[in-house]
Amino acid sequence: MKVIVDRAKCTGLGICEAMAPEVFEVDHNGDLVLLTEVVDDARLDEVRAAVEGCPTEALRLEPR
């Protein structure tokens, strides 16, 4: 699966980073950085939880 970020919606709250720190990071400017766009099966559950937990609905998963 591939992570897609809608930068217009993302406010950099960091909930995704707390749920999947190997995939998401909020930098010192408050911008979301994807540490990887492609999510392997081992991290899929935590990334799905981060996507579902995003209060601004800025994240989604797509098949690659």
PDBQT receptor file of N, H, CA, C and O in Angstrom, charges set to zero:
ATOM      1  N   MET A   1       0.842  -1.176   0.000  1.00  0.00    +0.000 N 
ATOM      2  CA  MET A   1       0.000   0.000   0.000  1.00  0.00    +0.000 C 
ATOM      3  C   MET A   1       0.892   1.245   0.000  1.00  0.00    +0.000 C 
ATOM      4  O   MET A   1       2.033   1.229   0.463  1.00  0.00    +0.000 OA
ATOM      5  N   LYS A   2       0.328   2.302  -0.531  1.00  0.00    +0.000 N 
ATOM      6  H   LYS A   2      -0.599   2.315  -0.907  1.00  0.00    +0.000 HD
ATOM      7  CA  LYS A   2       1.048   3.566  -0.624  1.00  0.00    +0.000 C 
ATOM      8  C   LYS A   2       0.309   4.635   0.180  1.00  0.00    +0.000 C 
ATOM      9  O   LYS A   2      -0.917   4.722   0.118  1.00  0.00    +0.000 OA
ATOM     10  N   VAL A   3       1.049   5.444   0.930  1.00  0.00    +0.000 N 
ATOM     11  H   VAL A   3       2.046   5.373   0.980  1.00  0.00    +0.000 HD
ATOM     12  CA  VAL A   3       0.470   6.521   1.724  1.00  0.00    +0.000 C 
ATOM     13  C   VAL A   3       0.392   7.776   0.860  1.00  0.00    +0.000 C 
ATOM     14  O   VAL A   3       1.355   8.152   0.191  1.00  0.00    +0.000 OA
ATOM     15  N   ILE A   4      -0.770   8.411   0.892  1.00  0.00    +0.000 N 
ATOM     16  H   ILE A   4      -1.552   8.105   1.436  1.00  0.00    +0.000 HD
ATOM     17  CA  ILE A   4      -0.997   9.667   0.186  1.00  0.00    +0.000 C 
ATOM     18  C   ILE A   4      -1.347  10.732   1.229  1.00  0.00    +0.000 C 
ATOM     19  O   ILE A   4      -2.187  10.501   2.099  1.00  0.00    +0.000 OA
ATOM     20  N   VAL A   5      -0.706  11.890   1.138  1.00  0.00    +0.000 N 
ATOM     21  H   VAL A   5      -0.024  12.078   0.431  1.00  0.00    +0.000 HD
ATOM     22  CA  VAL A   5      -0.968  12.994   2.062  1.00  0.00    +0.000 C 
ATOM     23  C   VAL A   5      -1.577  14.156   1.282  1.00  0.00    +0.000 C 
ATOM     24  O   VAL A   5      -1.035  14.596   0.268  1.00  0.00    +0.000 OA
ATOM     25  N   ASP A   6      -2.705  14.639   1.771  1.00  0.00    +0.000 N 
ATOM     26  H   ASP A   6      -3.146  14.281   2.595  1.00  0.00    +0.000 HD
ATOM     27  CA  ASP A   6      -3.309  15.858   1.233  1.00  0.00    +0.000 C 
ATOM     28  C   ASP A   6      -2.725  17.017   2.037  1.00  0.00    +0.000 C 
ATOM     29  O   ASP A   6      -3.198  17.326   3.131  1.00  0.00    +0.000 OA
ATOM     30  N   ARG A   7      -1.711  17.643   1.494  1.00  0.00    +0.000 N 
ATOM     31  H   ARG A   7      -1.327  17.392   0.605  1.00  0.00    +0.000 HD
ATOM     32  CA  ARG A   7      -0.980  18.689   2.221  1.00  0.00    +0.000 C 
ATOM     33  C   ARG A   7      -1.873  19.894   2.550  1.00  0.00    +0.000 C 
ATOM     34  O   ARG A   7      -1.607  20.613   3.513  1.00  0.00    +0.000 OA
ATOM     35  N   ALA A   8      -2.910  20.113   1.771  1.00  0.00    +0.000 N 
ATOM     36  H   ALA A   8      -3.126  19.529   0.989  1.00  0.00    +0.000 HD
ATOM     37  CA  ALA A   8      -3.819  21.229   2.043  1.00  0.00    +0.000 C 
ATOM     38  C   ALA A   8      -4.632  20.980   3.306  1.00  0.00    +0.000 C 
ATOM     39  O   ALA A   8      -5.071  21.929   3.956  1.00  0.00    +0.000 OA
ATOM     40  N   LYS A   9      -4.837  19.716   3.660  1.00  0.00    +0.000 N 
ATOM     41  H   LYS A   9      -4.480  18.945   3.132  1.00  0.00    +0.000 HD
ATOM     42  CA  LYS A   9      -5.618  19.369   4.849  1.00  0.00    +0.000 C 
ATOM     43  C   LYS A   9      -4.761  19.133   6.090  1.00  0.00    +0.000 C 
ATOM     44  O   LYS A   9      -5.231  19.315   7.213  1.00  0.00    +0.000 OA
ATOM     45  N   CYS A  10      -3.513  18.731   5.893  1.00  0.00    +0.000 N 
ATOM     46  H   CYS A  10      -3.131  18.583   4.981  1.00  0.00    +0.000 HD
ATOM     47  CA  CYS A  10      -2.647  18.359   7.013  1.00  0.00    +0.000 C 
ATOM     48  C   CYS A  10      -2.292  19.587   7.846  1.00  0.00    +0.000 C 
ATOM     49  O   CYS A  10      -1.846  20.603   7.313  1.00  0.00    +0.000 OA
ATOM     50  N   THR A  11      -2.495  19.481   9.165  1.00  0.00    +0.000 N 
ATOM     51  H   THR A  11      -2.856  18.656   9.598  1.00  0.00    +0.000 HD
ATOM     52  CA  THR A  11      -2.155  20.579  10.074  1.00  0.00    +0.000 C 
ATOM     53  C   THR A  11      -0.952  20.249  10.953  1.00  0.00    +0.000 C 
ATOM     54  O   THR A  11      -0.569  21.057  11.799  1.00  0.00    +0.000 OA
ATOM     55  N   GLY A  12      -0.356  19.082  10.766  1.00  0.00    +0.000 N 
ATOM     56  H   GLY A  12      -0.667  18.426  10.079  1.00  0.00    +0.000 HD
ATOM     57  CA  GLY A  12       0.849  18.715  11.501  1.00  0.00    +0.000 C 
ATOM     58  C   GLY A  12       0.641  18.440  12.969  1.00  0.00    +0.000 C 
ATOM     59  O   GLY A  12       1.529  18.703  13.780  1.00  0.00    +0.000 OA
ATOM     60  N   LEU A  13      -0.518  17.915  13.330  1.00  0.00    +0.000 N 
ATOM     61  H   LEU A  13      -1.240  17.701  12.672  1.00  0.00    +0.000 HD
ATOM     62  CA  LEU A  13      -0.802  17.623  14.734  1.00  0.00    +0.000 C 
ATOM     63  C   LEU A  13       0.089  16.522  15.300  1.00  0.00    +0.000 C 
ATOM     64  O   LEU A  13       0.379  16.527  16.496  1.00  0.00    +0.000 OA
ATOM     65  N   GLY A  14       0.525  15.587  14.475  1.00  0.00    +0.000 N 
ATOM     66  H   GLY A  14       0.290  15.583  13.503  1.00  0.00    +0.000 HD
ATOM     67  CA  GLY A  14       1.450  14.552  14.909  1.00  0.00    +0.000 C 
ATOM     68  C   GLY A  14       0.810  13.280  15.420  1.00  0.00    +0.000 C 
ATOM     69  O   GLY A  14       1.506  12.408  15.941  1.00  0.00    +0.000 OA
ATOM     70  N   ILE A  15      -0.490  13.154  15.283  1.00  0.00    +0.000 N 
ATOM     71  H   ILE A  15      -1.054  13.862  14.860  1.00  0.00    +0.000 HD
ATOM     72  CA  ILE A  15      -1.152  11.922  15.720  1.00  0.00    +0.000 C 
ATOM     73  C   ILE A  15      -0.626  10.737  14.910  1.00  0.00    +0.000 C 
ATOM     74  O   ILE A  15      -0.369   9.666  15.461  1.00  0.00    +0.000 OA
ATOM     75  N   CYS A  16      -0.470  10.933  13.622  1.00  0.00    +0.000 N 
ATOM     76  H   CYS A  16      -0.678  11.803  13.174  1.00  0.00    +0.000 HD
ATOM     77  CA  CYS A  16       0.052   9.861  12.766  1.00  0.00    +0.000 C 
ATOM     78  C   CYS A  16       1.469   9.481  13.188  1.00  0.00    +0.000 C 
ATOM     79  O   CYS A  16       1.819   8.301  13.195  1.00  0.00    +0.000 OA
ATOM     80  N   GLU A  17       2.269  10.458  13.534  1.00  0.00    +0.000 N 
ATOM     81  H   GLU A  17       1.984  11.417  13.529  1.00  0.00    +0.000 HD
ATOM     82  CA  GLU A  17       3.638  10.188  13.971  1.00  0.00    +0.000 C 
ATOM     83  C   GLU A  17       3.651   9.364  15.254  1.00  0.00    +0.000 C 
ATOM     84  O   GLU A  17       4.482   8.470  15.409  1.00  0.00    +0.000 OA
ATOM     85  N   ALA A  18       2.745   9.658  16.164  1.00  0.00    +0.000 N 
ATOM     86  H   ALA A  18       2.069  10.384  16.038  1.00  0.00    +0.000 HD
ATOM     87  CA  ALA A  18       2.664   8.902  17.409  1.00  0.00    +0.000 C 
ATOM     88  C   ALA A  18       2.232   7.457  17.164  1.00  0.00    +0.000 C 
ATOM     89  O   ALA A  18       2.656   6.551  17.882  1.00  0.00    +0.000 OA
ATOM     90  N   MET A  19       1.395   7.241  16.161  1.00  0.00    +0.000 N 
ATOM     91  H   MET A  19       1.050   7.976  15.578  1.00  0.00    +0.000 HD
ATOM     92  CA  MET A  19       0.873   5.901  15.891  1.00  0.00    +0.000 C 
ATOM     93  C   MET A  19       1.787   5.073  14.994  1.00  0.00    +0.000 C 
ATOM     94  O   MET A  19       1.806   3.847  15.101  1.00  0.00    +0.000 OA
ATOM     95  N   ALA A  20       2.538   5.718  14.118  1.00  0.00    +0.000 N 
ATOM     96  H   ALA A  20       2.522   6.714  14.031  1.00  0.00    +0.000 HD
ATOM     97  CA  ALA A  20       3.415   5.010  13.181  1.00  0.00    +0.000 C 
ATOM     98  C   ALA A  20       4.693   5.830  12.963  1.00  0.00    +0.000 C 
ATOM     99  O   ALA A  20       4.889   6.389  11.884  1.00  0.00    +0.000 OA
ATOM    100  N   PRO A  21       5.554   5.907  13.968  1.00  0.00    +0.000 N 
ATOM    101  CA  PRO A  21       6.737   6.771  13.885  1.00  0.00    +0.000 C 
ATOM    102  C   PRO A  21       7.772   6.352  12.838  1.00  0.00    +0.000 C 
ATOM    103  O   PRO A  21       8.636   7.150  12.474  1.00  0.00    +0.000 OA
ATOM    104  N   GLU A  22       7.694   5.118  12.354  1.00  0.00    +0.000 N 
ATOM    105  H   GLU A  22       6.992   4.470  12.649  1.00  0.00    +0.000 HD
ATOM    106  CA  GLU A  22       8.624   4.687  11.314  1.00  0.00    +0.000 C 
ATOM    107  C   GLU A  22       8.194   5.177   9.925  1.00  0.00    +0.000 C 
ATOM    108  O   GLU A  22       8.953   5.082   8.960  1.00  0.00    +0.000 OA
ATOM    109  N   VAL A  23       6.971   5.700   9.841  1.00  0.00    +0.000 N 
ATOM    110  H   VAL A  23       6.355   5.777  10.625  1.00  0.00    +0.000 HD
ATOM    111  CA  VAL A  23       6.419   6.125   8.556  1.00  0.00    +0.000 C 
ATOM    112  C   VAL A  23       6.201   7.640   8.498  1.00  0.00    +0.000 C 
ATOM    113  O   VAL A  23       6.416   8.261   7.457  1.00  0.00    +0.000 OA
ATOM    114  N   PHE A  24       5.776   8.229   9.616  1.00  0.00    +0.000 N 
ATOM    115  H   PHE A  24       5.601   7.725  10.461  1.00  0.00    +0.000 HD
ATOM    116  CA  PHE A  24       5.431   9.655   9.653  1.00  0.00    +0.000 C 
ATOM    117  C   PHE A  24       6.334  10.413  10.622  1.00  0.00    +0.000 C 
ATOM    118  O   PHE A  24       6.730   9.896  11.667  1.00  0.00    +0.000 OA
ATOM    119  N   GLU A  25       6.648  11.654  10.247  1.00  0.00    +0.000 N 
ATOM    120  H   GLU A  25       6.326  12.074   9.398  1.00  0.00    +0.000 HD
ATOM    121  CA  GLU A  25       7.401  12.538  11.132  1.00  0.00    +0.000 C 
ATOM    122  C   GLU A  25       6.946  13.967  10.869  1.00  0.00    +0.000 C 
ATOM    123  O   GLU A  25       6.792  14.378   9.719  1.00  0.00    +0.000 OA
ATOM    124  N   VAL A  26       6.735  14.711  11.935  1.00  0.00    +0.000 N 
ATOM    125  H   VAL A  26       6.860  14.377  12.869  1.00  0.00    +0.000 HD
ATOM    126  CA  VAL A  26       6.415  16.131  11.799  1.00  0.00    +0.000 C 
ATOM    127  C   VAL A  26       7.712  16.885  12.064  1.00  0.00    +0.000 C 
ATOM    128  O   VAL A  26       8.312  16.742  13.129  1.00  0.00    +0.000 OA
ATOM    129  N   ASP A  27       8.142  17.688  11.096  1.00  0.00    +0.000 N 
ATOM    130  H   ASP A  27       7.654  17.804  10.231  1.00  0.00    +0.000 HD
ATOM    131  CA  ASP A  27       9.417  18.385  11.237  1.00  0.00    +0.000 C 
ATOM    132  C   ASP A  27       9.279  19.631  12.115  1.00  0.00    +0.000 C 
ATOM    133  O   ASP A  27       8.189  19.944  12.595  1.00  0.00    +0.000 OA
ATOM    134  N   HIS A  28      10.375  20.325  12.315  1.00  0.00    +0.000 N 
ATOM    135  H   HIS A  28      11.260  20.071  11.925  1.00  0.00    +0.000 HD
ATOM    136  CA  HIS A  28      10.390  21.493  13.206  1.00  0.00    +0.000 C 
ATOM    137  C   HIS A  28       9.516  22.644  12.706  1.00  0.00    +0.000 C 
ATOM    138  O   HIS A  28       9.198  23.551  13.475  1.00  0.00    +0.000 OA
ATOM    139  N   ASN A  29       9.124  22.618  11.429  1.00  0.00    +0.000 N 
ATOM    140  H   ASN A  29       9.383  21.880  10.805  1.00  0.00    +0.000 HD
ATOM    141  CA  ASN A  29       8.211  23.633  10.889  1.00  0.00    +0.000 C 
ATOM    142  C   ASN A  29       6.751  23.221  11.004  1.00  0.00    +0.000 C 
ATOM    143  O   ASN A  29       5.857  23.982  10.634  1.00  0.00    +0.000 OA
ATOM    144  N   GLY A  30       6.504  22.009  11.521  1.00  0.00    +0.000 N 
ATOM    145  H   GLY A  30       7.230  21.391  11.822  1.00  0.00    +0.000 HD
ATOM    146  CA  GLY A  30       5.140  21.516  11.630  1.00  0.00    +0.000 C 
ATOM    147  C   GLY A  30       4.635  20.841  10.373  1.00  0.00    +0.000 C 
ATOM    148  O   GLY A  30       3.437  20.591  10.238  1.00  0.00    +0.000 OA
ATOM    149  N   ASP A  31       5.543  20.543   9.445  1.00  0.00    +0.000 N 
ATOM    150  H   ASP A  31       6.516  20.746   9.555  1.00  0.00    +0.000 HD
ATOM    151  CA  ASP A  31       5.163  19.889   8.194  1.00  0.00    +0.000 C 
ATOM    152  C   ASP A  31       5.344  18.386   8.314  1.00  0.00    +0.000 C 
ATOM    153  O   ASP A  31       6.312  17.913   8.909  1.00  0.00    +0.000 OA
ATOM    154  N   LEU A  32       4.412  17.645   7.749  1.00  0.00    +0.000 N 
ATOM    155  H   LEU A  32       3.625  18.030   7.266  1.00  0.00    +0.000 HD
ATOM    156  CA  LEU A  32       4.488  16.192   7.768  1.00  0.00    +0.000 C 
ATOM    157  C   LEU A  32       5.492  15.705   6.734  1.00  0.00    +0.000 C 
ATOM    158  O   LEU A  32       5.467  16.114   5.573  1.00  0.00    +0.000 OA
ATOM    159  N   VAL A  33       6.377  14.819   7.185  1.00  0.00    +0.000 N 
ATOM    160  H   VAL A  33       6.398  14.487   8.128  1.00  0.00    +0.000 HD
ATOM    161  CA  VAL A  33       7.365  14.189   6.318  1.00  0.00    +0.000 C 
ATOM    162  C   VAL A  33       7.055  12.700   6.288  1.00  0.00    +0.000 C 
ATOM    163  O   VAL A  33       6.945  12.061   7.334  1.00  0.00    +0.000 OA
ATOM    164  N   LEU A  34       6.915  12.155   5.094  1.00  0.00    +0.000 N 
ATOM    165  H   LEU A  34       7.005  12.674   4.244  1.00  0.00    +0.000 HD
ATOM    166  CA  LEU A  34       6.767  10.709   4.957  1.00  0.00    +0.000 C 
ATOM    167  C   LEU A  34       8.153  10.097   4.932  1.00  0.00    +0.000 C 
ATOM    168  O   LEU A  34       8.958  10.415   4.057  1.00  0.00    +0.000 OA
ATOM    169  N   LEU A  35       8.435   9.229   5.875  1.00  0.00    +0.000 N 
ATOM    170  H   LEU A  35       7.780   8.970   6.586  1.00  0.00    +0.000 HD
ATOM    171  CA  LEU A  35       9.727   8.560   5.908  1.00  0.00    +0.000 C 
ATOM    172  C   LEU A  35       9.781   7.450   4.867  1.00  0.00    +0.000 C 
ATOM    173  O   LEU A  35      10.859   7.044   4.433  1.00  0.00    +0.000 OA
ATOM    174  N   THR A  36       8.610   6.965   4.471  1.00  0.00    +0.000 N 
ATOM    175  H   THR A  36       7.734   7.295   4.824  1.00  0.00    +0.000 HD
ATOM    176  CA  THR A  36       8.467   6.032   3.368  1.00  0.00    +0.000 C 
ATOM    177  C   THR A  36       7.054   6.178   2.818  1.00  0.00    +0.000 C 
ATOM    178  O   THR A  36       6.111   6.362   3.587  1.00  0.00    +0.000 OA
ATOM    179  N   GLU A  37       6.897   6.101   1.527  1.00  0.00    +0.000 N 
ATOM    180  H   GLU A  37       7.663   5.952   0.902  1.00  0.00    +0.000 HD
ATOM    181  CA  GLU A  37       5.562   6.166   0.926  1.00  0.00    +0.000 C 
ATOM    182  C   GLU A  37       4.930   4.793   0.837  1.00  0.00    +0.000 C 
ATOM    183  O   GLU A  37       3.708   4.657   0.902  1.00  0.00    +0.000 OA
ATOM    184  N   VAL A  38       5.765   3.772   0.688  1.00  0.00    +0.000 N 
ATOM    185  H   VAL A  38       6.757   3.882   0.635  1.00  0.00    +0.000 HD
ATOM    186  CA  VAL A  38       5.270   2.408   0.521  1.00  0.00    +0.000 C 
ATOM    187  C   VAL A  38       5.287   1.703   1.872  1.00  0.00    +0.000 C 
ATOM    188  O   VAL A  38       6.319   1.642   2.540  1.00  0.00    +0.000 OA
ATOM    189  N   VAL A  39       4.138   1.176   2.263  1.00  0.00    +0.000 N 
ATOM    190  H   VAL A  39       3.299   1.226   1.720  1.00  0.00    +0.000 HD
ATOM    191  CA  VAL A  39       3.985   0.532   3.562  1.00  0.00    +0.000 C 
ATOM    192  C   VAL A  39       4.002  -0.978   3.383  1.00  0.00    +0.000 C 
ATOM    193  O   VAL A  39       3.225  -1.536   2.609  1.00  0.00    +0.000 OA
ATOM    194  N   ASP A  40       4.901  -1.628   4.114  1.00  0.00    +0.000 N 
ATOM    195  H   ASP A  40       5.532  -1.175   4.743  1.00  0.00    +0.000 HD
ATOM    196  CA  ASP A  40       4.950  -3.090   4.043  1.00  0.00    +0.000 C 
ATOM    197  C   ASP A  40       3.906  -3.697   4.983  1.00  0.00    +0.000 C 
ATOM    198  O   ASP A  40       3.331  -2.997   5.817  1.00  0.00    +0.000 OA
ATOM    199  N   ASP A  41       3.672  -4.976   4.845  1.00  0.00    +0.000 N 
ATOM    200  H   ASP A  41       4.139  -5.544   4.168  1.00  0.00    +0.000 HD
ATOM    201  CA  ASP A  41       2.639  -5.660   5.624  1.00  0.00    +0.000 C 
ATOM    202  C   ASP A  41       2.871  -5.571   7.125  1.00  0.00    +0.000 C 
ATOM    203  O   ASP A  41       1.912  -5.552   7.896  1.00  0.00    +0.000 OA
ATOM    204  N   ALA A  42       4.116  -5.516   7.549  1.00  0.00    +0.000 N 
ATOM    205  H   ALA A  42       4.895  -5.531   6.923  1.00  0.00    +0.000 HD
ATOM    206  CA  ALA A  42       4.435  -5.472   8.975  1.00  0.00    +0.000 C 
ATOM    207  C   ALA A  42       3.941  -4.180   9.627  1.00  0.00    +0.000 C 
ATOM    208  O   ALA A  42       3.647  -4.168  10.822  1.00  0.00    +0.000 OA
ATOM    209  N   ARG A  43       3.848  -3.108   8.869  1.00  0.00    +0.000 N 
ATOM    210  H   ARG A  43       4.087  -3.117   7.898  1.00  0.00    +0.000 HD
ATOM    211  CA  ARG A  43       3.435  -1.814   9.428  1.00  0.00    +0.000 C 
ATOM    212  C   ARG A  43       2.029  -1.400   8.998  1.00  0.00    +0.000 C 
ATOM    213  O   ARG A  43       1.551  -0.333   9.385  1.00  0.00    +0.000 OA
ATOM    214  N   LEU A  44       1.382  -2.216   8.223  1.00  0.00    +0.000 N 
ATOM    215  H   LEU A  44       1.770  -3.083   7.909  1.00  0.00    +0.000 HD
ATOM    216  CA  LEU A  44       0.099  -1.822   7.636  1.00  0.00    +0.000 C 
ATOM    217  C   LEU A  44      -0.964  -1.522   8.686  1.00  0.00    +0.000 C 
ATOM    218  O   LEU A  44      -1.707  -0.552   8.539  1.00  0.00    +0.000 OA
ATOM    219  N   ASP A  45      -1.055  -2.318   9.727  1.00  0.00    +0.000 N 
ATOM    220  H   ASP A  45      -0.451  -3.107   9.846  1.00  0.00    +0.000 HD
ATOM    221  CA  ASP A  45      -2.083  -2.079  10.745  1.00  0.00    +0.000 C 
ATOM    222  C   ASP A  45      -1.888  -0.739  11.450  1.00  0.00    +0.000 C 
ATOM    223  O   ASP A  45      -2.852  -0.002  11.657  1.00  0.00    +0.000 OA
ATOM    224  N   GLU A  46      -0.654  -0.423  11.817  1.00  0.00    +0.000 N 
ATOM    225  H   GLU A  46       0.129  -1.022  11.649  1.00  0.00    +0.000 HD
ATOM    226  CA  GLU A  46      -0.425   0.849  12.510  1.00  0.00    +0.000 C 
ATOM    227  C   GLU A  46      -0.635   2.041  11.578  1.00  0.00    +0.000 C 
ATOM    228  O   GLU A  46      -1.106   3.090  12.016  1.00  0.00    +0.000 OA
ATOM    229  N   VAL A  47      -0.295   1.891  10.308  1.00  0.00    +0.000 N 
ATOM    230  H   VAL A  47       0.087   1.038   9.952  1.00  0.00    +0.000 HD
ATOM    231  CA  VAL A  47      -0.515   2.982   9.364  1.00  0.00    +0.000 C 
ATOM    232  C   VAL A  47      -2.008   3.152   9.094  1.00  0.00    +0.000 C 
ATOM    233  O   VAL A  47      -2.489   4.279   8.981  1.00  0.00    +0.000 OA
ATOM    234  N   ARG A  48      -2.736   2.058   8.990  1.00  0.00    +0.000 N 
ATOM    235  H   ARG A  48      -2.345   1.142   9.081  1.00  0.00    +0.000 HD
ATOM    236  CA  ARG A  48      -4.202   2.161   8.836  1.00  0.00    +0.000 C 
ATOM    237  C   ARG A  48      -4.808   2.897  10.028  1.00  0.00    +0.000 C 
ATOM    238  O   ARG A  48      -5.685   3.743   9.855  1.00  0.00    +0.000 OA
ATOM    239  N   ALA A  49      -4.346   2.579  11.228  1.00  0.00    +0.000 N 
ATOM    240  H   ALA A  49      -3.633   1.892  11.369  1.00  0.00    +0.000 HD
ATOM    241  CA  ALA A  49      -4.846   3.257  12.428  1.00  0.00    +0.000 C 
ATOM    242  C   ALA A  49      -4.522   4.747  12.373  1.00  0.00    +0.000 C 
ATOM    243  O   ALA A  49      -5.349   5.572  12.761  1.00  0.00    +0.000 OA
ATOM    244  N   ALA A  50      -3.331   5.099  11.897  1.00  0.00    +0.000 N 
ATOM    245  H   ALA A  50      -2.659   4.428  11.582  1.00  0.00    +0.000 HD
ATOM    246  CA  ALA A  50      -2.957   6.507  11.780  1.00  0.00    +0.000 C 
ATOM    247  C   ALA A  50      -3.829   7.224  10.756  1.00  0.00    +0.000 C 
ATOM    248  O   ALA A  50      -4.256   8.356  10.983  1.00  0.00    +0.000 OA
ATOM    249  N   VAL A  51      -4.091   6.567   9.632  1.00  0.00    +0.000 N 
ATOM    250  H   VAL A  51      -3.744   5.647   9.447  1.00  0.00    +0.000 HD
ATOM    251  CA  VAL A  51      -4.954   7.146   8.597  1.00  0.00    +0.000 C 
ATOM    252  C   VAL A  51      -6.358   7.373   9.153  1.00  0.00    +0.000 C 
ATOM    253  O   VAL A  51      -6.940   8.443   8.975  1.00  0.00    +0.000 OA
ATOM    254  N   GLU A  52      -6.891   6.366   9.821  1.00  0.00    +0.000 N 
ATOM    255  H   GLU A  52      -6.419   5.496   9.966  1.00  0.00    +0.000 HD
ATOM    256  CA  GLU A  52      -8.241   6.479  10.388  1.00  0.00    +0.000 C 
ATOM    257  C   GLU A  52      -8.298   7.484  11.533  1.00  0.00    +0.000 C 
ATOM    258  O   GLU A  52      -9.348   8.078  11.778  1.00  0.00    +0.000 OA
ATOM    259  N   GLY A  53      -7.184   7.682  12.239  1.00  0.00    +0.000 N 
ATOM    260  H   GLY A  53      -6.331   7.198  12.040  1.00  0.00    +0.000 HD
ATOM    261  CA  GLY A  53      -7.150   8.596  13.374  1.00  0.00    +0.000 C 
ATOM    262  C   GLY A  53      -6.838  10.029  13.012  1.00  0.00    +0.000 C 
ATOM    263  O   GLY A  53      -6.850  10.898  13.884  1.00  0.00    +0.000 OA
ATOM    264  N   CYS A  54      -6.559  10.299  11.754  1.00  0.00    +0.000 N 
ATOM    265  H   CYS A  54      -6.549   9.593  11.046  1.00  0.00    +0.000 HD
ATOM    266  CA  CYS A  54      -6.230  11.662  11.335  1.00  0.00    +0.000 C 
ATOM    267  C   CYS A  54      -7.483  12.543  11.433  1.00  0.00    +0.000 C 
ATOM    268  O   CYS A  54      -8.451  12.320  10.706  1.00  0.00    +0.000 OA
ATOM    269  N   PRO A  55      -7.469  13.532  12.316  1.00  0.00    +0.000 N 
ATOM    270  CA  PRO A  55      -8.672  14.359  12.507  1.00  0.00    +0.000 C 
ATOM    271  C   PRO A  55      -9.021  15.245  11.318  1.00  0.00    +0.000 C 
ATOM    272  O   PRO A  55     -10.164  15.683  11.189  1.00  0.00    +0.000 OA
ATOM    273  N   THR A  56      -8.058  15.510  10.454  1.00  0.00    +0.000 N 
ATOM    274  H   THR A  56      -7.129  15.153  10.559  1.00  0.00    +0.000 HD
ATOM    275  CA  THR A  56      -8.328  16.363   9.292  1.00  0.00    +0.000 C 
ATOM    276  C   THR A  56      -8.540  15.557   8.019  1.00  0.00    +0.000 C 
ATOM    277  O   THR A  56      -8.756  16.125   6.949  1.00  0.00    +0.000 OA
ATOM    278  N   GLU A  57      -8.479  14.218   8.137  1.00  0.00    +0.000 N 
ATOM    279  H   GLU A  57      -8.303  13.757   9.007  1.00  0.00    +0.000 HD
ATOM    280  CA  GLU A  57      -8.652  13.314   6.993  1.00  0.00    +0.000 C 
ATOM    281  C   GLU A  57      -7.672  13.637   5.866  1.00  0.00    +0.000 C 
ATOM    282  O   GLU A  57      -8.022  13.603   4.687  1.00  0.00    +0.000 OA
ATOM    283  N   ALA A  58      -6.428  13.954   6.261  1.00  0.00    +0.000 N 
ATOM    284  H   ALA A  58      -6.143  13.981   7.219  1.00  0.00    +0.000 HD
ATOM    285  CA  ALA A  58      -5.403  14.313   5.282  1.00  0.00    +0.000 C 
ATOM    286  C   ALA A  58      -4.641  13.114   4.737  1.00  0.00    +0.000 C 
ATOM    287  O   ALA A  58      -3.848  13.249   3.805  1.00  0.00    +0.000 OA
ATOM    288  N   LEU A  59      -4.880  11.939   5.317  1.00  0.00    +0.000 N 
ATOM    289  H   LEU A  59      -5.524  11.829   6.074  1.00  0.00    +0.000 HD
ATOM    290  CA  LEU A  59      -4.135  10.746   4.905  1.00  0.00    +0.000 C 
ATOM    291  C   LEU A  59      -5.055   9.716   4.281  1.00  0.00    +0.000 C 
ATOM    292  O   LEU A  59      -6.224   9.592   4.648  1.00  0.00    +0.000 OA
ATOM    293  N   ARG A  60      -4.499   8.978   3.325  1.00  0.00    +0.000 N 
ATOM    294  H   ARG A  60      -3.549   9.079   3.026  1.00  0.00    +0.000 HD
ATOM    295  CA  ARG A  60      -5.232   7.832   2.773  1.00  0.00    +0.000 C 
ATOM    296  C   ARG A  60      -4.232   6.803   2.284  1.00  0.00    +0.000 C 
ATOM    297  O   ARG A  60      -3.062   7.110   2.052  1.00  0.00    +0.000 OA
ATOM    298  N   LEU A  61      -4.702   5.599   2.132  1.00  0.00    +0.000 N 
ATOM    299  H   LEU A  61      -5.652   5.350   2.320  1.00  0.00    +0.000 HD
ATOM    300  CA  LEU A  61      -3.905   4.499   1.592  1.00  0.00    +0.000 C 
ATOM    301  C   LEU A  61      -4.453   4.097   0.236  1.00  0.00    +0.000 C 
ATOM    302  O   LEU A  61      -5.666   4.041   0.033  1.00  0.00    +0.000 OA
ATOM    303  N   GLU A  62      -3.559   3.822  -0.678  1.00  0.00    +0.000 N 
ATOM    304  H   GLU A  62      -2.573   3.868  -0.513  1.00  0.00    +0.000 HD
ATOM    305  CA  GLU A  62      -3.941   3.349  -2.010  1.00  0.00    +0.000 C 
ATOM    306  C   GLU A  62      -3.104   2.131  -2.348  1.00  0.00    +0.000 C 
ATOM    307  O   GLU A  62      -1.957   2.024  -1.915  1.00  0.00    +0.000 OA
ATOM    308  N   PRO A  63      -3.667   1.210  -3.120  1.00  0.00    +0.000 N 
ATOM    309  CA  PRO A  63      -2.839   0.099  -3.594  1.00  0.00    +0.000 C 
ATOM    310  C   PRO A  63      -1.714   0.644  -4.471  1.00  0.00    +0.000 C 
ATOM    311  O   PRO A  63      -1.896   1.636  -5.177  1.00  0.00    +0.000 OA
ATOM    312  N   ARG A  64      -0.570   0.003  -4.423  1.00  0.00    +0.000 N 
ATOM    313  H   ARG A  64      -0.423  -0.803  -3.849  1.00  0.00    +0.000 HD
ATOM    314  CA  ARG A  64       0.525   0.518  -5.269  1.00  0.00    +0.000 C 
ATOM    315  C   ARG A  64       0.587  -0.174  -6.576  1.00  0.00    +0.000 C 
ATOM    316  O   ARG A  64       1.447   0.139  -7.400  1.00  0.00    +0.000 OA
TER     317      ARG A  64
